[in-house]
Amino acid sequence: MAGISKLLTEGLKARIRRPSLFSKLTTVDDLIATGFFKNGMRMGWSGFTGVGYPKITPIALAEYVEKNNLQGKLRFDLYVGASTAAETEDRWARNGMISRRYPYQVGKDVQKEINANRILFADKHLSEFPLDLVSGYYTLDKMGNSMEKLDVVIVEATAITEEGHIIPGASVGATPEIVQSAANIIIEVNTILPSFEGLHDITIGKFAPYKFPNLIQRVDDRVGTPYIPIDDDKVIAVIESTKLDKTSDCELQDDVSHRIANNILEFFEHEVTMGRLPIHLLPLQSGVGNIANAIIGGLADGPFTDVEVWTEVIQDTFLDFWEHHKLSFASATSVAFSPAGFKRFYEMWDDLKDRLVLRSQSVSNSPEIIRRLGVIAMNTPVELDIYGHANSTHVCGTRMLNGLGGSNDFLRNAKLSIMHTPSTRPTKKDPIGISCVVPMCSHIDQTEHDLDVLVTEHGLADVRGLAPVERAKLTIDKCAHPDYRPILKEYFDMAEKKCMLIGAAHEPQMLDKVFKMHLNVMSEENTMRIKSW
């Protein structure tokens, strides 16, 4: 084992304020050499949307597997609040190191293994996952009263307090509950990052019937602690990390995303004029991607001031929102900036540290709080159908993308639920070969009872208070691409006529034809632009 005096760098001395943990200092190579890591272990990581995840230990384990030809022989069940990064998770997938994964992921190699059933994956509402984990829903072979559901948890910290508690970095996610479920804890103290101390508000959920209300009535309320409490007797190793999060550049905003954003911003202005929204709007939740960036960018340049945000993830354009003095306060569980965005964030730290808080995902995504605050939720689906259902997870009903994430936490409970998508996407043979508006979604994550407004670059369908047949006509007219409008209208007219004959036309469908567009895009023609029904 490496000598502690050699491992105790000046950076670690400044970050670890509990001297008793100095004795746990080690290198990752020494830790692996002990033989601690075993095939079949249940393992938890910190991290959420590609930030705050452990880097040293997962990367070293991948190198160990590759060096010793252990691909497929050292496999773990992996539990993380959301996604991490390709340098860890995708590499593990290529090495056959993941047997099960919960509850959300991003990565081409992970998805390939999931869709080949070599990784068994189950997505879950992100608000529910942490407490389900602690409750033993993912470890049914263990006794219900055992808190040690996971064999080992690897967590990144930017500091450790005098009491031995963890100061997270750019994300909180499910880390409080994952740590709570650990039999053994490995802490990676990241000394290349600044300490994020003071930015977090951490609460630990209670079990029913002893749950208390989340006493948050304003976006800027704080009800917890600035650290994640841990039992330092469970800490088996403390390792220094000097690796940055591998985040991606900010997604470029194209003409389509700007047109979608403008449709939504015009709708907000209309709702204020009609008295259904206050002049500062209601707290906003925005998903990830170029459309979300365009909406926030539009708000930064728009007429609304003193806007508040209650969301999962803060992206680059929120920095413009703050700089333009339009965003007063934001609450999230993660700040997932691009490398350039993080540089700006650190430069703006003194101004932003009192206008931002990071919470556990069980709080950021809490249905109770989302309803109380009257959040406006905005997310992007794979597809939506003419009656107002949406598919957020499965291409053509079977191929898993990332998982449900927190979309339903927000869309089901928001004051105003908005789904925005390009009207079409390209295939190899047709630049508009996929219509994102279809007769029936091939997989349904959000129901017609959850969504209020549907938006594409061609228009906005406000479907509040409308019957199914009214929703269908409006959605086709306002949201469908012009090339697909006659195809969808013909389908609806045929379905309505057929269902009227049997007295079943409340929500007309033809089950023998409803997925013909999907089947056609999967065929040699590779387009949804069918010639006839």
C-alpha positions as a printed Julia matrix, in Angstrom:
533×3 Matrix{Float64}:
   0.0     0.0     0.0
   1.2     3.5    -0.81
   2.28    5.54    2.22
  -0.39    7.9     3.57
   2.07   10.8     3.75
   2.7    10.47    0.01
  -1.03   10.35   -0.76
  -1.99   13.3     1.43
  -1.49   16.09   -1.09
  -2.03   19.75   -0.31
  -5.25   19.55   -2.29
  -6.59   16.74   -0.12
  -5.5    18.46    3.09
  -7.61   21.46    2.09
 -10.66   19.36    1.16
 -10.77   16.64    3.84
 -11.6    18.28    7.16
 -12.02   15.0     9.08
  -8.51   13.78    9.93
  -9.66   10.26   10.82
 -10.35    9.68    7.13
  -6.68   10.22    6.26
  -6.07    6.61    7.27
  -8.45    5.52    4.47
  -6.36    7.19    1.77
  -5.23    4.77   -0.93
  -4.67    4.47   -4.67
  -7.17    2.84   -6.96
  -4.58    0.26   -8.07
  -3.96   -0.77   -4.49
  -7.7    -1.01   -3.87
  -8.24   -3.26   -6.91
  -5.24   -5.39   -5.91
  -6.96   -6.29   -2.62
  -9.49   -8.32   -4.62
 -12.38   -6.36   -3.14
 -14.35   -6.11   -6.38
 -16.24   -9.33   -7.13
 -18.36  -10.5   -10.0
 -22.08   -9.97   -9.32
 -21.69   -7.05   -6.92
 -24.43   -4.46   -6.65
 -22.76   -1.1    -7.14
 -23.99    2.47   -6.84
 -22.43    5.61   -8.29
 -23.01    9.29   -7.72
 -23.79   11.4   -10.78
 -26.63   12.86  -12.81
 -26.73   13.83  -16.52
 -23.03   13.39  -17.08
 -21.65   15.33  -14.09
 -20.62   14.46  -10.55
 -19.91   10.82  -11.39
 -16.84    8.91  -10.08
 -14.07    8.7   -12.66
 -10.92    7.2   -11.15
 -12.29    3.88   -9.89
 -14.63    3.01  -12.81
 -11.96    3.83  -15.39
  -9.32    1.82  -13.49
 -11.69   -1.15  -13.23
 -12.27   -1.01  -17.0
  -8.5    -0.96  -17.57
  -8.11   -3.91  -15.2
 -10.73   -5.91  -17.11
  -9.14   -5.1   -20.47
  -5.61   -5.9   -19.28
  -6.61   -9.26  -17.79
  -9.09  -10.34  -20.5
 -11.95  -10.37  -18.04
 -14.59   -9.05  -20.43
 -17.95  -10.49  -19.4
 -16.44  -12.1   -16.29
 -16.51   -9.12  -13.91
 -20.05   -7.82  -14.08
 -21.99   -5.49  -11.8
 -25.57   -4.36  -11.24
 -25.23   -0.59  -11.6
 -27.43    1.98   -9.85
 -27.04    5.71  -10.64
 -29.52    8.58  -10.26
 -29.42    9.15  -14.04
 -26.72    9.06  -16.74
 -22.95    9.36  -16.35
 -20.54    9.6   -19.31
 -19.18    7.54  -22.2
 -15.72    7.29  -20.61
 -17.2     5.2   -17.82
 -20.56    3.71  -18.71
 -20.06    3.07  -22.44
 -16.62    1.62  -21.77
 -18.09   -0.68  -19.15
 -20.78   -1.75  -21.62
 -18.19   -2.6   -24.29
 -16.34   -4.71  -21.72
 -19.47   -6.58  -20.65
 -19.16   -5.17  -17.12
 -22.83   -4.2   -16.6
 -25.37   -6.94  -15.95
 -28.22   -4.68  -14.83
 -28.72   -0.9   -15.03
 -31.24    1.41  -13.34
 -33.06    3.81  -13.93
 -31.8     6.02  -16.84
 -28.79    5.99  -19.15
 -27.21    7.74  -22.13
 -24.67    6.1   -24.4
 -24.66    4.27  -27.72
 -22.83    1.22  -26.37
 -25.06    0.97  -23.3
 -28.15    1.19  -25.5
 -26.78   -1.44  -27.89
 -26.27   -3.86  -25.01
 -29.7    -3.06  -23.54
 -31.45   -3.71  -26.82
 -29.58   -7.0   -27.17
 -30.72   -7.9   -23.61
 -27.11   -8.31  -22.51
 -27.76   -5.48  -20.05
 -31.09   -5.87  -18.25
 -32.48   -2.37  -17.9
 -35.58   -0.97  -16.23
 -36.4     2.72  -16.31
 -38.38    4.43  -13.58
 -39.77    7.83  -12.65
 -36.69    9.6   -11.3
 -38.64   10.97   -8.33
 -39.48    7.42   -7.23
 -36.21    5.6    -7.89
 -34.26    6.76   -4.78
 -36.85    5.71   -2.21
 -37.63    2.51   -4.16
 -33.94    1.65   -3.9
 -33.83    2.26   -0.15
 -37.1     0.32    0.21
 -35.49   -2.75   -1.34
 -37.47   -2.9    -4.59
 -34.28   -3.66   -6.56
 -32.89   -6.13   -4.01
 -35.85   -8.36   -3.23
 -33.59  -11.22   -2.09
 -32.46   -9.15    0.93
 -34.39   -8.75    4.16
 -36.66   -5.71    4.06
 -35.19   -4.08    7.18
 -31.59   -4.24    5.91
 -30.42   -0.78    4.82
 -27.33   -2.2     3.1
 -28.89   -2.88   -0.3
 -25.72   -2.17   -2.31
 -22.4    -3.95   -1.83
 -20.37   -0.85   -2.65
 -21.02    2.79   -3.56
 -18.51    5.03   -5.3
 -19.22    8.71   -4.79
 -17.46   11.85   -5.96
 -17.05   14.68   -3.44
 -15.58   18.15   -3.7
 -15.0    18.28    0.07
 -15.54   16.3     3.27
 -16.75   18.12    6.38
 -15.46   17.91    9.96
 -18.21   15.34   10.66
 -17.15   13.23    7.67
 -20.09   14.23    5.5
 -19.83   14.68    1.73
 -20.02   17.94   -0.22
 -21.09   16.9    -3.73
 -20.09   18.68   -6.91
 -22.2    19.6    -9.93
 -24.96   17.11   -9.21
 -26.85   15.54   -6.33
 -29.25   13.11   -8.03
 -29.96    9.99   -5.99
 -26.61   10.08   -4.17
 -28.09   10.64   -0.67
 -30.21    7.49   -0.94
 -27.52    5.5    -2.77
 -25.05    6.28    0.01
 -27.72    5.43    2.58
 -28.04    1.99    0.93
 -24.31    1.21    0.95
 -22.5    -1.56    2.81
 -19.15   -0.05    1.74
 -18.32    3.45    0.48
 -15.46    4.65   -1.71
 -15.03    8.43   -1.85
 -13.28   10.1    -4.75
 -12.32   13.6    -3.61
 -12.01   15.75   -6.72
  -9.39   18.43   -6.1
  -9.29   19.85   -9.61
 -12.84   21.15   -9.19
 -13.69   24.02   -6.85
 -15.54   23.09   -3.69
 -19.28   23.43   -4.26
 -19.92   23.85   -0.55
 -23.04   25.9     0.19
 -24.75   25.19   -3.12
 -26.7    22.11   -2.01
 -29.87   21.47   -0.04
 -29.95   17.79    0.93
 -32.87   15.94    2.45
 -33.31   12.22    3.18
 -36.71   10.74    2.41
 -38.78    8.96    5.06
 -40.74    5.74    4.65
 -44.53    5.64    4.65
 -46.41    5.99    6.92
 -43.86    8.31    8.53
 -43.36   10.65    5.61
 -43.62   14.39    6.2
 -44.64   17.05    3.67
 -41.84   18.66    1.7
 -42.0    22.1     3.29
 -41.0    23.97    0.14
 -43.37   26.76   -0.82
 -40.96   28.88   -2.87
 -38.31   27.97   -5.41
 -35.57   29.42   -3.17
 -36.66   27.71    0.08
 -34.03   25.58    1.8
 -35.15   22.78    4.11
 -32.14   20.45    4.36
 -28.4    20.39    4.94
 -25.53   21.54    2.67
 -23.97   18.05    2.78
 -24.8    14.37    2.28
 -24.58   12.58    5.65
 -22.61    9.33    5.66
 -21.47    6.76    8.19
 -17.69    7.05    7.92
 -17.28    3.58    9.43
 -18.49    2.32    6.05
 -15.8     4.23    4.16
 -13.23    1.7     2.92
 -11.2     4.02    0.68
 -10.59    7.68   -0.05
  -8.99    8.37   -3.43
  -7.91   11.68   -4.93
  -9.4    12.56   -8.32
  -8.1    15.21  -10.67
 -10.36   14.44  -13.62
 -12.97   16.83  -14.98
 -16.44   15.7   -16.03
 -16.47   14.75  -19.73
 -19.34   16.95  -20.83
 -20.28   17.72  -24.43
 -20.4    21.02  -26.25
 -23.72   22.83  -26.1
 -26.14   21.52  -28.75
 -26.49   23.96  -31.65
 -29.85   25.62  -32.08
 -31.19   25.29  -35.61
 -34.05   27.01  -37.44
 -36.54   24.34  -36.39
 -35.71   24.68  -32.67
 -35.96   28.48  -32.9
 -39.4    28.25  -34.57
 -40.61   25.85  -31.88
 -39.28   28.17  -29.18
 -40.97   31.19  -30.75
 -44.3    29.34  -30.83
 -44.0    28.62  -27.11
 -42.9    32.16  -26.2
 -45.82   33.64  -28.15
 -48.12   31.25  -26.28
 -46.72   32.46  -22.94
 -47.37   36.07  -23.92
 -50.93   35.16  -24.92
 -51.54   33.37  -21.62
 -50.3    36.42  -19.69
 -52.58   38.68  -21.75
 -55.53   36.37  -21.05
 -54.75   36.39  -17.32
 -54.0    32.68  -17.06
 -50.3    33.23  -16.29
 -48.74   35.93  -14.08
 -46.42   38.49  -15.7
 -43.34   36.69  -14.32
 -44.75   33.35  -15.52
 -44.68   30.34  -13.18
 -41.56   28.31  -12.29
 -40.2    26.68  -15.45
 -38.96   23.15  -16.04
 -37.04   22.55  -19.22
 -35.64   19.29  -20.57
 -32.31   18.91  -22.36
 -31.31   19.38  -26.0
 -31.38   22.07  -28.67
 -35.1    22.88  -28.35
 -34.78   23.4   -24.6
 -31.71   25.58  -25.2
 -33.61   27.63  -27.79
 -36.54   28.2   -25.4
 -34.3    29.35  -22.55
 -32.27   31.43  -25.0
 -35.48   33.05  -26.21
 -36.53   33.81  -22.65
 -33.13   35.45  -22.04
 -33.91   37.87  -24.87
 -37.65   38.03  -24.19
 -39.98   40.34  -22.24
 -40.33   38.28  -19.05
 -38.35   39.29  -15.96
 -37.84   37.81  -12.47
 -38.5    34.34  -13.87
 -37.93   31.34  -11.58
 -36.87   27.84  -12.57
 -37.68   24.52  -10.87
 -36.09   21.82  -12.99
 -33.77   18.8   -13.13
 -30.86   20.1   -15.18
 -29.36   23.54  -15.8
 -27.71   23.93  -19.23
 -25.57   26.59  -20.92
 -28.32   28.96  -22.04
 -29.38   29.46  -18.41
 -26.14   31.4   -18.0
 -27.41   33.9   -20.59
 -30.73   33.95  -18.76
 -28.91   34.99  -15.57
 -26.55   37.41  -17.31
 -29.47   39.23  -18.92
 -30.99   39.66  -15.43
 -34.17   37.81  -16.42
 -33.71   34.72  -14.2
 -34.05   35.43  -10.5
 -33.53   31.95   -9.0
 -33.1    28.36  -10.15
 -33.46   25.04   -8.34
 -32.21   21.8    -9.93
 -30.44   18.54   -9.15
 -27.61   19.07  -11.65
 -25.69   21.75  -13.54
 -24.59   20.04  -16.76
 -22.73   22.71  -18.68
 -20.42   22.29  -21.65
 -16.69   22.75  -20.94
 -17.01   26.39  -22.03
 -20.19   26.69  -19.94
 -18.46   25.47  -16.79
 -15.71   28.05  -17.35
 -18.37   30.78  -17.5
 -20.16   29.31  -14.48
 -17.02   29.46  -12.33
 -16.36   33.03  -13.5
 -19.93   33.95  -12.48
 -19.76   31.97   -9.21
 -19.91   34.94   -6.81
 -23.01   36.26   -8.55
 -24.78   32.91   -8.96
 -24.08   31.07   -5.7
 -26.99   32.82   -3.97
 -29.35   32.36   -6.94
 -29.0    28.62   -7.43
 -29.55   25.52   -5.3
 -28.97   21.84   -6.1
 -31.29   19.31   -4.43
 -31.82   15.54   -4.34
 -33.73   14.26   -7.36
 -36.45   13.0    -5.03
 -37.07   16.68   -4.23
 -36.32   18.34   -7.58
 -38.75   15.88   -9.21
 -41.24   15.67   -6.35
 -44.84   15.59   -7.66
 -45.98   17.23   -4.43
 -43.71   20.27   -4.91
 -44.24   20.49   -8.68
 -48.0    20.78   -8.11
 -47.65   23.21   -5.23
 -45.41   25.58   -7.19
 -47.51   25.35  -10.36
 -44.58   24.45  -12.59
 -44.68   24.88  -16.38
 -43.14   21.65  -17.75
 -41.57   21.38  -21.22
 -40.11   18.16  -22.68
 -39.32   16.48  -26.02
 -40.8    13.08  -27.01
 -39.85   10.51  -29.63
 -43.33   10.94  -31.09
 -46.79   12.16  -30.17
 -50.1    11.05  -31.57
 -53.14   12.9   -32.81
 -55.04   12.32  -29.56
 -52.35   13.73  -27.28
 -50.39   10.7   -26.09
 -46.58   10.75  -26.22
 -43.74    8.25  -26.45
 -40.51    9.33  -24.77
 -38.54    6.09  -24.69
 -38.96    3.51  -27.49
 -38.33    3.87  -31.22
 -41.04    2.01  -33.14
 -42.27    0.61  -29.86
 -39.32   -1.68  -29.11
 -35.88   -0.02  -29.25
 -35.0     1.65  -25.95
 -33.29    5.03  -26.08
 -32.46    6.53  -22.66
 -35.42    5.85  -20.41
 -38.35    7.77  -19.0
 -36.21   10.03  -16.85
 -38.08   12.76  -15.03
 -40.44   13.72  -17.85
 -43.53   12.2   -16.26
 -42.67   13.55  -12.81
 -43.12   16.99  -14.33
 -45.65   16.51  -17.14
 -48.13   14.57  -15.0
 -48.04   17.1   -12.16
 -47.34   20.46  -13.81
 -49.77   23.37  -13.93
 -49.08   23.5   -17.66
 -47.63   20.49  -19.54
 -46.0    21.15  -22.92
 -44.52   18.6   -25.36
 -42.36   20.06  -28.14
 -40.79   18.2   -31.05
 -39.71   18.73  -34.65
 -42.56   17.68  -36.92
 -40.28   15.24  -38.76
 -36.93   13.52  -38.53
 -34.79   12.13  -41.38
 -34.19    8.55  -42.42
 -31.42    7.26  -44.68
 -33.71    7.53  -47.7
 -36.01   10.46  -46.89
 -35.12   13.79  -45.23
 -38.61   13.88  -43.69
 -39.05   10.11  -43.52
 -40.28   10.03  -39.92
 -43.36   11.95  -38.84
 -43.25   12.81  -35.15
 -47.04   13.12  -35.26
 -48.65    9.7   -35.78
 -52.12    8.12  -35.5
 -51.13    6.19  -32.38
 -47.84    6.17  -30.5
 -45.98    2.88  -30.79
 -45.28    3.08  -27.04
 -47.0     5.37  -24.57
 -45.25    7.06  -21.66
 -47.41   10.2   -21.32
 -51.17    9.84  -21.71
 -53.74   12.2   -23.2
 -54.74   13.06  -19.62
 -51.32   14.51  -18.84
 -50.55   16.87  -21.75
 -51.97   20.36  -22.33
 -50.03   21.79  -25.27
 -48.33   20.14  -28.28
 -45.81   22.14  -30.31
 -43.78   21.72  -33.5
 -42.11   24.25  -35.77
 -45.39   24.5   -37.75
 -47.6    25.55  -34.88
 -49.03   24.99  -31.42
 -52.07   22.93  -30.47
 -53.62   23.99  -27.17
 -55.64   20.85  -26.4
 -56.85   21.84  -22.94
 -60.52   21.05  -22.49
 -60.92   19.4   -25.91
 -62.56   16.07  -26.67
 -60.4    13.47  -28.46
 -61.8    14.17  -31.93
 -61.23   17.9   -31.44
 -57.66   17.25  -30.28
 -56.98   15.11  -33.35
 -58.18   17.73  -35.84
 -56.28   20.54  -34.12
 -53.07   18.54  -33.75
 -53.04   17.51  -37.41
 -53.75   21.09  -38.51
 -51.27   22.84  -36.2
 -48.44   20.35  -35.58
 -48.1    17.91  -38.46
 -45.67   18.57  -41.31
 -47.54   19.77  -44.46
 -46.56   16.57  -46.33
 -48.1    14.43  -43.59
 -51.26   16.44  -42.93
 -53.29   14.84  -45.77
 -52.06   11.36  -44.76
 -53.1    11.87  -41.14
 -56.36   13.59  -42.05
 -57.29   10.72  -44.36
 -56.59    8.25  -41.57
 -58.7    10.19  -39.08
 -61.63   10.55  -41.49
 -61.55    6.82  -42.31
 -61.27    5.85  -38.64
 -64.1     8.17  -37.59
 -66.41    6.87  -40.33
 -65.64    3.23  -39.51
 -66.07    3.71  -35.76
 -69.3     5.68  -36.18
 -70.83    2.64  -37.87
 -70.33    0.55  -34.75
 -71.08    3.3   -32.22
 -67.49    3.5   -30.94
 -66.2     6.84  -32.24
 -65.17    8.64  -29.04
 -61.49    8.16  -29.96
 -61.52    6.64  -33.45
 -58.81    4.17  -34.41
 -58.4     1.39  -36.97
 -56.34   -1.29  -35.26
 -55.58   -3.04  -38.55
 -54.03    0.14  -40.01
 -52.92    2.31  -37.1
 -49.21    1.35  -37.26
 -48.9     1.28  -41.06
 -46.68    4.4   -41.03
 -44.34    2.73  -38.53
 -44.24   -0.51  -40.51
 -43.46    1.4   -43.7
 -40.5     3.25  -42.22
 -39.13   -0.1   -41.02
 -39.47   -1.56  -44.53
 -37.24   -1.12  -47.59
 -39.08    2.14  -48.35
 -37.71    3.66  -45.12
 -40.31    6.41  -44.91
 -43.63    7.09  -43.18
 -44.95    8.83  -46.3
 -47.23    5.96  -47.25
 -49.02    5.97  -50.6
 -52.37    4.86  -49.2
 -54.02    3.42  -46.13
